[in-house]
Amino acid sequence: EVFNPRLDVWRHAHKVQINVTELASASAPCVAPIKGACIYIVGGASPGDVLDQVRMYNPATDKWKLVGSMQSARHLLAATTGPCQGKPKRSCVYAIGGDNLNQTALSSVETLMP
């Protein structure tokens, strides 16, 4: 759902294309050529599977788009936005840790540069 603080109301946003739990999310600039800020969901679990997908939600169009895949499928992870390594004026989405399909804890960090 999306909250509009000016109107003090919640409204339904467009649904994600798959059922996903145990994911992480972060806000960052949209993938080019879209301008503005978007919300990213990273990894997660879908019935019987652990996901490597990264999806972007554009609040201006109320649409989701698959924008990439991580090297490691993971759920129960953390995500954050921060300066990109080597390009400190750009913002990247970082996927941190989590568990893989075998419930093995991951110590790796993956980066998406929108």
Secondary structure, DSSP 8 states (H G I E B T S, - for coil): -EEETTTTEEE-----SS--BS-EEEEEE-STT--SEEEEEE--EETTEE--EEEEEETTTTEEEEEEE-SS--BS-EEEEEEETTEEEEEEEEEE--B-TT--B---EEEE--
